[in-house]
């Protein structure tokens, strides 16, 4: 096992080879080898770091060593069966435990001054706390007990473990105690009341060690399952698994003031782990209303999200809200980034499109020629233009630099619901509640072709990757239809039992995926026009789906509050992402597929990451969990969250945050 000196400059370790070794933490060089004991049970630095105290159950001695030279300076012998010995706060007394009892010794005289009784099975360890006024002990009787060192009175009995307690650790502020056990759990307790706060479950074997981080927000644990695990204290959730040891992991420590972890194992290695890129932050900034849409910036460094009248921008790495864009007077329907990431485009029920500068947060252009709600906005292939469609039955084309309307395409007789440029930039497809799809020539503003066949409002269209065909879907007639662009012929159609909410081509164009209110995802082969898979698992309406970039996975999101990842070839469900308390409204994958963002009716935005680098490389055994969460409803406790310079909060919202511990 291992321990840092109080100043963090030395590490001391002990092993089954019956030696204690002192190491320089910076250079990692061995300074001393201490060899006098039989099998060693524990070691402890004195509070000033000048001495090391050792106890041993086999030779029944306590030995004290000088840390700087490695020399033995005191020997206490003739004791009972020892399992633990440690210094009291002033280093003038030693506390030891033998069998079921705790003894307090005067160091100068070597005499026993107090015996604490209460455990009914062997005590496996103890810790001195509260400047030496209290002792926390743990035992094979499955309990943790808190004692007064002056009176010897037992203050609290912490009961909950079902097997031997292997160890405990006190948070730096002294408010919480963690305990870990053979029962494979870690438990968090309130120090004053003795109330159990959290049970951390996930290890599949004996938990040999666990420690609070210096700020008390995380716990690191080591187990016989050969893993090291990182946990979030507030929510009792596992953040990350560190795998690499080939035998039991017996010790673990956080580096002082660093995002590194030290672990040691029966595999005879000491390992250093860096979790700086995986640290989990609860961010409680921003929204009161539900978040309806989210999107990553092209470089994956930012997330934009919106619902009501504002667009907000978050930094992906830190989770901090960096901008708020205000100007819309009605609900925002959608948000997108320009190709270079320098601008955000938002469109809303106030009949306007707004173009914003990402860095300054300023509105660059207001596009207000539409006379009805905005339904969709897309970029031209070169990113220089926007095409929009609206409930005013028109399609309009805009210059993004000047914000000037270039063209208006009239022809639909009802709301235009979706629109898309073809790859050459010279043609546009639009669909409408008038049950038609129109192919337009951009330069002449003329209709090239009208596609007819749907028996109800058409909600969306999507081009195949090679743009030779496209798919359209209608919630009204419950069909999606596949069309040849060149000839205008309908190639085939599929009808579902319930409303179709989304239809997507696979990246290679060979498969179409559809999802519906029927709670299923269906996969269809484009070439033979047959259904090839039904993906079942959601318990409520599925709102949308996305293929991974290689087409091997599908990600779905639903009113059932979950996100699910599926294997396309087998139809197996690989992962369920749970945590939202409301239906999922939107998801987006980062450009490198390493992260996923989701937003929900629960008024939060979550960023998810995988222990397997890419979200889309997951299997059933990988861990996907949230990295940070944003939104007023991220948690009732906002203790310690920083709200300085946060814009857009109303007085009532600011009061709510203060009441929950936020700092302004």
C-alpha positions in Angstrom: 0.0 0.0 0.0 1.0 3.6 -0.4 0.8 7.0 1.3 2.0 10.6 0.5 3.9 12.6 3.2 1.9 15.7 4.5 3.9 18.0 2.2 3.4 15.7 -0.8 7.2 15.4 -1.5 7.5 11.7 -0.4 5.6 8.5 -1.0 5.9 5.6 1.4 4.9 2.0 0.4 4.9 -1.4 2.1 4.6 -4.8 0.6 4.3 -8.5 1.3 8.1 -8.7 1.0 8.1 -7.2 4.6 9.8 -4.0 3.6 8.9 -0.3 3.8 10.2 1.9 1.0 10.4 5.7 0.9 10.3 7.4 -2.5 10.8 10.9 -3.8 7.4 11.9 -5.4 9.0 14.2 -8.1 11.9 12.0 -9.3 10.2 8.7 -8.4 13.5 7.5 -7.0 13.8 5.2 -4.0 15.2 7.0 -0.9 15.2 4.3 1.9 14.4 0.7 2.5 13.2 -0.1 6.1 13.6 -3.8 7.1 12.9 -4.8 10.7 9.3 -6.0 10.8 7.5 -9.2 10.1 4.4 -8.9 8.0 3.3 -5.3 8.0 -0.3 -4.1 8.6 0.0 -0.4 8.2 2.1 2.7 8.2 1.5 6.4 9.0 3.5 9.6 8.7 3.5 11.9 11.8 1.6 15.1 11.3 4.8 17.1 10.7 6.1 14.5 8.3 9.3 13.9 10.3 8.5 10.4 11.5 6.9 7.2 10.2 5.0 4.9 12.5 4.6 1.2 11.8 2.6 -1.6 13.4 2.6 -5.3 12.7 0.3 -8.1 13.8 2.8 -10.9 13.7 5.7 -9.5 15.7 3.3 -7.5 18.0 5.5 -4.3 17.9 5.1 -0.7 17.0 8.1 0.9 15.4 8.8 4.6 14.8 11.2 5.6 12.0 12.8 8.9 11.1 11.5 9.8 7.6 14.6 11.7 6.5 17.2 9.1 7.4 15.2 5.9 7.5 16.5 5.0 11.0 14.4 3.3 13.7 14.1 5.7 16.7 11.6 3.9 19.0 10.3 0.4 19.6 7.2 -0.5 21.6 7.0 -4.3 22.2 5.1 -6.8 24.2 1.7 -5.7 22.8 -1.4 -7.6 21.9 -2.3 -8.6 18.3 -2.1 -5.4 16.4 -3.9 -4.3 13.3 -3.4 -0.5 13.3 -1.3 2.2 15.0 -1.2 6.0 14.4 -0.2 9.3 15.9 -2.6 11.6 17.7 -2.7 15.2 16.5 0.2 16.5 18.7 2.3 13.4 18.0 2.7 12.8 21.8 0.3 9.9 21.9 -0.3 6.8 19.8 -3.6 5.1 19.2 -3.6 1.4 18.4 -6.2 -1.3 17.9 -5.9 -4.9 18.9 -8.7 -7.4 18.5 -12.0 -5.7 19.4 -10.6 -2.8 21.4 -8.8 0.6 20.8 -5.9 1.6 23.1 -4.5 5.1 23.6 -0.8 5.2 24.6 1.4 7.9 26.0 4.5 7.9 23.7 7.0 9.3 26.3 6.2 6.7 28.9 5.0 3.9 26.7 2.0 3.4 29.0 -1.7 2.7 28.0 -4.0 5.6 29.2 -7.4 4.6 27.7 -9.3 1.6 26.3 -12.3 2.1 23.9 -14.8 -0.8 23.8 -17.8 -1.4 21.6 -16.9 -3.4 18.5 -17.8 -7.1 18.7 -15.4 -8.3 16.1 -11.8 -7.5 15.1 -11.1 -3.9 14.4 -9.4 -3.6 11.0 -8.4 0.1 11.2 -9.0 3.6 12.6 -8.4 7.3 11.7 -7.8 10.2 14.0 -10.0 13.3 13.2 -11.0 16.7 14.5 -7.5 17.6 15.7 -7.2 14.4 17.7 -10.5 14.8 19.6 -12.2 12.0 17.8 -11.4 8.6 16.4 -13.2 6.7 13.6 -12.8 3.0 13.7 -14.0 0.2 11.4 -14.3 -3.5 11.9 -15.1 -7.0 10.7 -18.5 -6.5 12.5 -19.5 -4.5 9.4 -19.7 -1.2 11.3 -17.9 2.2 11.5 -17.8 3.9 14.9 -16.9 7.4 16.0 -15.3 7.9 19.5 -14.4 10.8 21.8 -10.6 10.5 22.6 -10.8 12.4 25.9 -13.7 10.5 27.5 -13.6 7.3 25.5 -17.4 7.7 24.7 -18.8 6.1 21.6 -20.6 8.9 19.7 -21.9 7.2 16.5 -22.4 3.8 15.0 -22.6 3.8 11.2 -24.4 0.6 10.1 -25.2 -0.4 6.5 -22.4 -2.6 5.2 -23.1 -6.3 5.0 -19.5 -7.6 5.3 -16.2 -6.5 6.8 -15.3 -2.8 6.4 -11.9 -2.5 4.8 -11.3 1.2 5.4 -12.6 4.7 5.8 -11.7 8.2 4.7 -12.8 11.7 5.9 -13.5 14.5 3.5 -11.2 17.5 3.8 -13.9 19.7 5.3 -14.7 17.0 7.9 -18.4 16.8 6.9 -18.4 13.3 5.3 -17.0 9.9 5.9 -16.6 7.3 3.3 -16.3 3.6 4.0 -15.5 0.7 1.7 -16.1 -3.0 2.2 -15.8 -6.6 1.2 -19.5 -6.2 0.2 -18.2 -4.4 -3.0 -19.7 -1.1 -2.0 -18.5 2.4 -0.9 -20.8 4.3 1.4 -20.8 8.0 2.2 -22.0 9.1 5.7 -22.7 12.4 7.3 -20.0 12.8 10.1 -22.2 14.6 12.6 -25.4 12.7 12.4 -24.1 9.3 11.2 -26.8 9.3 8.4 -25.9 7.3 5.3 -25.9 9.7 2.3 -24.9 7.6 -0.7 -24.2 4.0 -1.7 -21.7 3.7 -4.6 -22.2 0.4 -6.4 -20.3 -0.8 -9.5 -17.3 -2.8 -8.4 -17.6 -6.6 -8.9 -15.2 -7.5 -6.2 -13.8 -6.5 -2.8 -13.1 -2.7 -2.5 -9.6 -2.4 -1.1 -9.2 1.4 -1.0 -11.2 4.6 -1.6 -10.3 8.3 -1.1 -12.1 11.7 -1.4 -10.6 14.2 -3.8 -9.2 17.4 -2.1 -12.3 19.4 -2.9 -14.6 16.5 -1.7 -16.5 16.4 -5.1 -15.1 13.0 -6.2 -14.1 9.6 -4.8 -11.5 7.3 -6.3 -11.7 3.6 -5.4 -9.6 0.4 -6.0 -10.9 -3.1 -6.1 -10.2 -6.8 -6.5 -11.9 -6.5 -9.9 -8.5 -5.0 -11.1 -10.1 -1.6 -11.8 -9.8 1.9 -10.4 -13.1 3.9 -10.5 -13.9 7.6 -10.2 -17.2 8.7 -8.7 -19.3 11.8 -8.3 -20.0 12.5 -4.6 -23.1 14.6 -5.0 -25.0 12.1 -7.2 -23.4 8.9 -6.2 -22.6 8.1 -9.9 -19.6 6.5 -11.4 -17.7 8.8 -13.7 -14.9 6.7 -15.1 -13.3 3.3 -15.0 -9.5 3.0 -15.2 -8.4 -0.4 -16.5 -4.9 -1.7 -17.0 -3.9 -3.5 -13.8 -3.7 -7.3 -14.2 -4.3 -8.2 -10.5 -6.1 -6.8 -7.4 -5.7 -3.0 -7.1 -4.9 -2.6 -3.4 -4.2 1.2 -3.0 -5.2 4.4 -4.6 -4.5 8.2 -3.9 -5.2 11.5 -5.6 -2.1 13.6 -6.4 -2.2 16.8 -4.4 -3.9 19.6 -6.4 -3.6 17.7 -9.7 -5.9 15.7 -11.9 -3.9 12.6 -11.5 -4.4 9.4 -9.6 -1.8 7.0 -8.1 -2.7 3.3 -7.8 -0.8 0.1 -6.8 -1.6 -3.5 -7.4 -0.9 -7.1 -6.7 0.5 -7.1 -10.3 3.6 -5.4 -8.7 3.1 -2.1 -10.5 2.4 1.5 -9.4 0.4 3.4 -12.1 -0.3 7.1 -12.6 -3.6 8.0 -14.3 -4.6 11.3 -15.8 -8.3 12.1 -15.6 -8.1 15.9 -16.4 -9.9 15.4 -19.7 -12.6 13.2 -18.1 -13.5 15.2 -15.0 -17.2 15.7 -14.5 -18.7 19.0 -13.7 -22.2 19.9 -12.7 -22.9 23.2 -14.3 -26.1 25.0 -13.1 -26.3 27.9 -15.4 -28.8 29.3 -17.8 -32.2 28.0 -18.7 -35.5 28.0 -16.9 -37.5 26.8 -19.9 -37.1 23.5 -21.7 -34.2 23.3 -24.2 -35.5 22.3 -27.6 -32.5 22.1 -29.9 -28.7 21.7 -29.5 -25.8 21.6 -32.0 -22.0 21.3 -31.9 -19.8 23.9 -33.5 -17.8 22.5 -36.5 -14.6 22.1 -34.4 -16.5 20.5 -31.5 -15.4 23.1 -29.0 -18.8 24.8 -28.5 -22.5 23.9 -28.1 -25.4 26.1 -29.0 -28.8 25.5 -27.6 -32.2 27.2 -27.6 -35.9 26.9 -26.9 -37.6 30.1 -25.9 -36.4 33.5 -27.0 -32.7 33.1 -26.5 -29.7 31.2 -27.8 -27.0 30.2 -25.4 -23.5 29.1 -26.0 -21.5 26.6 -23.9 -17.8 25.8 -23.8 -17.5 22.0 -24.3 -14.3 21.5 -22.2 -15.3 23.5 -19.1 -19.1 23.4 -19.4 -19.3 27.1 -18.8 -21.9 29.2 -20.5 -20.0 31.8 -22.6 -22.6 33.8 -24.5 -26.3 34.5 -24.6 -27.9 35.8 -27.8 -31.1 37.8 -27.2 -33.4 39.4 -29.7 -36.1 36.9 -30.8 -39.6 37.7 -29.5 -41.1 34.2 -29.9 -40.0 30.6 -29.6 -36.8 29.7 -31.5 -37.3 26.8 -33.9 -33.7 26.0 -34.7 -30.0 26.9 -34.5 -27.1 26.2 -36.7 -23.4 27.2 -36.9 -21.8 28.6 -40.1 -19.2 26.3 -41.7 -16.3 28.2 -40.1 -18.0 28.4 -36.7 -17.8 32.2 -36.5 -21.5 32.7 -36.8 -24.7 31.3 -35.4 -28.0 31.4 -37.3 -31.3 31.2 -35.4 -34.8 31.1 -36.7 -38.1 31.5 -34.8 -41.8 31.8 -34.6 -41.4 35.6 -34.8 -41.0 35.1 -38.6 -37.3 36.1 -38.5 -33.8 34.7 -39.0 -31.0 36.2 -37.1 -27.3 36.0 -37.7 -25.0 36.4 -34.7 -21.3 36.8 -34.2 -20.1 34.0 -31.9 -17.2 35.9 -30.2 -19.0 39.2 -29.4 -22.5 37.9 -29.1 -23.7 40.7 -31.3 -26.5 40.4 -33.9 -25.1 40.9 -37.3 -28.2 40.7 -39.5 -32.0 40.5 -39.1 -33.7 38.7 -41.9 -37.4 39.6 -41.7 -39.0 39.2 -45.2 -41.0 36.1 -44.2 -44.6 36.6 -43.2 -45.1 33.4 -41.2 -43.3 31.1 -38.7 -40.0 29.8 -39.8 -39.9 26.0 -40.4 -36.4 25.3 -41.6 -33.1 27.0 -42.6 -30.2 25.4 -44.4 -26.8 26.4 -45.8 -25.9 26.3 -49.5 -23.0 23.8 -50.2 -20.4 26.6 -50.2 -21.7 28.2 -47.0 -22.3 31.6 -48.7 -26.1 31.5 -48.7 -29.1 30.4 -46.6 -32.3 28.9 -47.8 -35.4 29.2 -45.6 -39.0 28.1 -45.7 -42.0 29.3 -43.8 -45.7 29.1 -43.0 -46.1 32.0 -45.5 -45.8 29.3 -48.3 -42.5 30.6 -49.6 -38.9 29.6 -50.0 -36.3 32.4 -49.7 -32.6 32.6 -50.4 -30.3 34.9 -48.5 -26.7 36.2 -48.7 -25.1 35.4 -45.4 -22.5 38.2 -45.4 -24.9 41.0 -46.2 -28.2 39.5 -44.9 -29.9 40.6 -48.1 -32.7 38.4 -49.6 -31.5 37.2 -53.0 -34.6 35.3 -54.2 -38.1 34.3 -53.2 -39.6 31.2 -54.6 -43.4 31.1 -54.8 -45.4 28.0 -55.8 -46.5 26.1 -52.8 -50.1 26.6 -51.6 -49.6 25.8 -48.0 -46.8 26.0 -45.3 -43.4 24.9 -46.6 -42.0 22.6 -43.9 -38.5 21.6 -45.1 -36.0 22.7 -47.7 -32.5 21.7 -48.9 -29.9 22.7 -51.5 -28.7 20.0 -53.9 -24.9 19.6 -53.9 -24.4 21.7 -57.1 -26.0 24.7 -55.3 -28.1 25.4 -58.4 -31.2 23.4 -57.3 -33.4 23.3 -54.2 -35.9 20.8 -52.9 -38.8 21.9 -50.8 -41.8 20.1 -49.2 -45.1 21.4 -48.0 -48.4 20.8 -46.2 -49.9 21.1 -49.8 -48.8 17.4 -50.1 -46.2 18.2 -52.8 -42.4 18.4 -53.1 -40.9 20.9 -55.6 -37.5 20.8 -57.3 -36.5 24.4 -58.1 -33.9 26.0 -60.4 -32.2 28.6 -58.3 -31.1 31.0 -61.1 -34.4 31.1 -63.0 -36.6 30.6 -59.9 -38.6 28.2 -61.9 -40.1 24.8 -60.9 -38.2 21.9 -62.5 -40.4 19.2 -61.2 -43.3 18.5 -58.8 -43.4 15.2 -56.8 -46.9 14.1 -55.9 -48.1 11.0 -54.0 -48.4 11.8 -50.3 -51.9 11.9 -49.0 -51.2 14.4 -46.2 -48.9 17.1 -45.0 -45.2 16.4 -45.8 -42.9 17.1 -42.8 -39.4 16.5 -44.0 -37.1 15.5 -46.8 -33.5 14.1 -46.9 -31.2 13.6 -49.8 -29.3 10.3 -50.2 -25.5 10.7 -49.9 -25.0 10.6 -53.7 -28.1 12.9 -54.2 -29.6 10.6 -56.8 -32.7 9.9 -54.7 -34.4 11.4 -51.7 -36.8 10.4 -49.0 -39.8 12.3 -47.8 -42.0 11.5 -44.8 -45.5 12.5 -43.6 -47.0 12.1 -40.1 -50.4 12.5 -41.6 -50.4 9.6 -44.1 -47.9 7.6 -41.9 -45.7 6.9 -44.9 -42.2 7.7 -46.2 -41.6 7.7 -49.9 -38.4 7.4 -51.9 -38.1 9.4 -55.1 -35.7 9.5 -58.1 -34.7 13.1 -58.5 -33.9 12.9 -62.3 -37.1 11.3 -63.4 -39.4 12.4 -60.6 -40.8 8.9 -60.2 -41.7 7.4 -56.8 -39.5 4.4 -56.4 -41.2 2.9 -53.4 -43.0 3.8 -50.2 -43.4 2.2 -46.8 -46.3 2.7 -44.5 -46.1 2.5 -40.7 -48.8 1.9 -38.1 -48.2 5.2 -36.3 -46.9 8.7 -37.1 -43.4 8.8 -38.6 -41.2 11.3 -36.7 -37.8 10.9 -38.5 -36.3 9.2 -41.5 -32.5 9.1 -42.2 -30.3 7.6 -44.9 -27.2 5.6 -43.7 -23.9 7.2 -44.8 -23.5 4.8 -47.7 -27.1 5.3 -48.8 -27.9 1.6 -48.7 -30.2 1.7 -45.7 -33.0 3.9 -44.5 -33.9 4.1 -40.8 -37.3 5.4 -39.7 -38.7 6.0 -36.2 -42.3 6.6 -35.1 -44.8 7.0 -32.3 -45.0 3.2 -32.4 -41.8 3.1 -30.2 -39.8 1.2 -32.8 -37.0 1.9 -35.2 -37.2 0.2 -38.6 -34.4 -0.4 -41.0 -35.1 -0.8 -44.7 -32.9 -2.0 -47.5 -33.0 0.6 -50.3 -32.0 -1.7 -53.2 -34.5 -4.5 -52.5 -37.1 -2.3 -50.9 -37.5 -4.6 -47.9 -37.5 -4.1 -44.1 -34.4 -5.7 -42.6 -34.5 -4.9 -38.9 -36.9 -3.8 -36.1 -35.2 -2.2 -33.1 -37.3 -2.4 -30.0 -36.6 -1.1 -26.5 -38.0 2.4 -26.1 -41.2 2.6 -24.0 -42.6 5.8 -25.5 -42.6 7.8 -28.8 -39.2 8.1 -30.5 -38.5 11.6 -31.7 -35.4 11.2 -33.7 -32.5 9.1 -34.9 -28.9 9.5 -36.1 -26.5 7.2 -37.9 -22.8 7.0 -36.8 -20.4 8.3 -39.4 -19.5 4.7 -40.4 -23.1 3.6 -40.4 -22.6 0.8 -37.9 -24.6 2.4 -35.1 -27.9 4.3 -34.7 -28.5 6.7 -31.8 -32.2 7.3 -30.9 -33.9 9.6 -28.5 -37.3 9.4 -27.1 -40.2 10.8 -24.9 -39.3 7.9 -22.5 -36.4 10.1 -21.2 -33.6 7.9 -22.7 -31.1 7.9 -25.4 -30.2 4.5 -26.9 -27.4 3.2 -29.1 -28.0 0.3 -31.4 -25.9 -2.0 -33.5 -27.2 -1.8 -37.1 -26.1 -5.2 -38.4 -27.5 -7.2 -35.5 -30.2 -4.9 -34.3 -28.9 -5.3 -30.7 -29.3 -2.4 -28.2 -25.8 -1.6 -26.9 -26.3 1.2 -24.4 -29.1 3.1 -22.7 -28.2 6.7 -21.6 -30.4 7.6 -18.6 -30.5 10.6 -16.3 -32.9 13.1 -17.9 -36.1 13.7 -16.1 -38.1 14.6 -19.2 -38.5 13.6 -22.8 -35.4 14.1 -25.0 -36.0 16.9 -27.5 -32.7 16.8 -29.5 -29.3 15.2 -29.7 -26.1 15.9 -31.6 -22.8 14.1 -32.1 -19.5 16.0 -31.9 -17.6 16.1 -35.3 -15.1 13.5 -34.0 -17.9 11.3 -32.5 -16.2 11.5 -29.0 -19.1 13.3 -27.3 -22.9 13.5 -27.5 -25.1 16.4 -26.4 -28.7 16.0 -25.4 -31.5 18.4 -24.3 -34.7 17.7 -22.7 -38.1 18.9 -21.3 -36.5 18.7 -17.9 -34.8 22.0 -18.7 -31.3 20.6 -18.8 -28.6 20.0 -21.4 -26.2 17.0 -20.9 -22.8 16.3 -22.4 -21.9 12.6 -22.6 -18.6 10.9 -23.1 -17.3 7.3 -23.5 -14.5 5.4 -21.9 -13.8 4.0 -25.4 -12.8 7.3 -27.0 -15.8 7.5 -29.4 -19.4 7.3 -28.5 -20.1 5.4 -31.7 -17.4 2.7 -30.9 -19.3 1.4 -27.9 -20.2 -2.1 -27.0 -22.4 -3.4 -24.2 -19.5 -3.2 -21.8 -18.2 0.3 -22.4 -19.2 3.1 -20.0 -20.9 6.1 -21.4 -21.8 8.8 -18.8 -22.4 12.5 -18.6 -19.4 14.8 -18.4 -21.3 17.9 -17.4 -24.9 19.1 -17.2 -26.3 22.6 -17.8 -29.6 24.0 -16.7 -31.4 25.4 -13.6 -32.8 22.0 -12.9 -29.4 20.2 -13.0 -29.8 19.6 -9.2 -31.3 21.0 -6.1 -27.9 21.6 -4.7 -25.9 24.3 -6.4 -23.4 24.7 -3.5 -20.1 26.2 -4.8 -21.2 26.8 -8.4 -19.9 30.1 -9.7 -22.4 32.5 -11.3 -20.3 35.6 -11.7 -20.8 37.3 -15.0 -23.7 35.0 -16.0 -26.2 36.9 -18.2 -29.9 36.4 -18.7 -31.1 35.5 -15.2 -34.2 37.2 -13.9 -34.4 38.3 -10.3 -36.5 35.3 -9.2 -34.0 32.9 -10.9 -31.1 34.6 -9.2 -32.8 34.2 -5.9 -33.4 30.5 -6.5 -29.7 29.9 -7.4 -28.6 31.8 -4.2 -30.9 29.7 -2.1 -29.4 26.6 -3.5 -25.8 27.6 -2.8 -24.7 29.4 -6.0 -22.1 32.1 -5.6 -22.4 35.4 -7.4 
